[in-house]
Amino acid sequence: MPCSWECEESAEIARQRYRIMKENGYEQEADWINQWLSQSMVWSGYHGQAHIQNSHCTAKVNSSCYLDEKVVKWKGDYEVLER
């Protein structure tokens, strides 16, 4: 996750990686990632675990240890990689 949803530096890192993938023969995979990121998602973190959920699956990963649950809802349809 970026340091902020408005962080231009994080967005630029994502754009650079997107371009590198496309330049090195992974254009289809880069487009899949862009499509995946444009979906709505919910991230929730609590007691060192985060759940990331979209319409296809739920993933569980390690996270910071929050005493209270933190929730981020991403509405999707944001083309940060195409600028």
N, C-alpha and C positions, 0 to 999 in steps of 0.2 A: 504494500500500500504506500502511496506517496505521503510525504510529510503533510501535505494539504491538497485538497481537490483543486485549488487554484495555483498550485506550485508549477510555475513555468519550467523550472529546471527538471523536475520529474517528468513532465510532458516531453521535454526535449530529449531526455534519455530514452524514453519509449519510442519517439520518432526515429532516433538514430538506430536503435536496435531493429525496428521495423524495416528501415532502408537496408541495413546490413543483411537481414534475412533475404530480402528480395534480390539484392545484388549477388547473393551467393547461391542462387538456385532454389530458394525456399519461398517462392512467391505464393504458392497455394497455401502453405502452412501459415505464412504471415497474414494472408487474408482470413484464414480460419480464426487466428487469434484476434484479429480486428472484429470479426463477427461475434466471437465469444464475448469480448469486452463490451460490445455495444448492447448486450442484453441487460435487462434489469437483474440486480443481485442484491442479496442481503448478507452483510458480514456482521457477526456478533462475537464478542470476546468476553470471556469470564473465567477466572481461576486458571489462567495459563493455556486455555484452549480457545481456538477460534473456529467458528463454523461459517463456511461460505456456501451460499445456496443460490441456485438459479433454477430455471425451468427444467434443466436436464439432470442435475445431481446436487448432492450436498457433500462438501469436503470438510474434513476436520484436520486442523494443523495446530502446531504450537504457536503461542502468542504471548504477549506480555501478561503478567498476572494482575488482573483487575479485580478489586474487591466487589465492585458493582458491575453488572453487565453493561457493556458498551455496544451500541448497535449503529451500523451505518447502512442506509438504504440507498442503492444506486439505481436511478431510474432508467439508465441505459440511453441508447441513441446518441452517443457523444463520439464524434469522429476525431479524437485527439491524434490518431496516427496519420491521418490523411492531409494534414496541413502542409 
